[in-house]
Amino acid sequence: MSATSESFAGAVAGPSKPPPYLQRSLHIRYIASLHTHTSSLAYRLTTHLRLNAIYWALCTLHILDAPDALPRNELVQFTLSCWDEERGAFGPHPGHDAHILASLSAVQILALCDALPDLDAEKRDQLIKFITSLQNPSTGAFSGDHTYLEEDTRFLYCSVSALSLLGALHHLDKPLTIRAVLAVRNHDGGFGTVPGAESHAGQAFVCMGALAILGGLDELDKKAKDKTASWLAERQLENGGLNGRPQKLEDVCYSWWVLTALSILHKLHWISPPKLCDFILSAQDPDHGGIADRPDNVADVFHTFFGVAGLSLLGYRLDDNAKDQSHESADGLKNAEPDECSLLQEIDPVYALPARVTKKLGLQLDYQALGR
Ligand code: GRG
């Protein structure tokens, strides 16, 4: 073929369009490949997110029922090597300072790998001390680290969730912490980062999740809960995707931040699940795997996790895509038998971990999961 006809053929073919079903095997290969492509500039520039990324990747594989596609022992050892001796908690990468965002990811990775006991008793105690020391004793708000530069409900959720996963929630003043969550609730029913800050869907997840773990959901009466659910349901746009606040663009990650809060409120049916499923599937990279923030953008592990987790909450069925499943058999990957394993693995919207894990730890709380 001549150069001209080759480029003409390329122009005619154009970029592939994602199929209307989940490309499970392709996404498993995409996630596994992230572990081997470690010499790229992008990999080096994201060391500050390394433990978060391992958590997103592992959790995606668990939902896709392929937990062994990444090397468990190596990841557990790497996670433990991110321990910051001086501060007594986890940093995002060996040699980095401890932070609550990395510490929750570390605890989640250990929980996913059934390796929580690998954290020895002395370090567990230090970690609990680090987390409780982040709380502002007069307001109950949390900072992310010992610089105490910024308080944010994200840090509160991470602290509450990590303490709970460590079986150490009794170290916390629960009524004070619940008050700190209620203080960021706005008149529109949404939640912000600090009192008076604009409502954002990300904060709806962290605030509803923290209230659920702390047993504080009933501090909101039915009218207040419905107002929050209405604000969340209004996030769905004509194209099926969800935005994070009014007048903003849709993004696949809001499938997680919005759906989890609706799930905790038992109001998942207040949005259109089929339209959201279609939007998530339309953001797949049909050639290399992974899911992007929206169609035609570059896929990444963050959006892949939140897209797949959203599909799990929506009760997406793998047997909707017979074509992709036959592809999987050829690869030797586990095939989903329609009667036996047609749903994605269940994700717990409160802890952002597979339900298998929170059940085993005796932590599973009440929530709505479609199709189960
Ligand atoms: C265990 C899943 C899990 C999370 C840990 C870190 C954390 C707790 C929660 C983050 C919650 C949050 C604030 C999510 C929103 C992230 C996001 C996409 C922010 C984008 O904000 P803008 O202003 O985008 O750039 P919009 O869409 O508002 O224009």
Residues whose N, C-alpha, C, O or C-beta is under 5 A from the ligand:
A	BS01	GRG	R154 G202 Q203 G244 K248 L249 Y351 A352
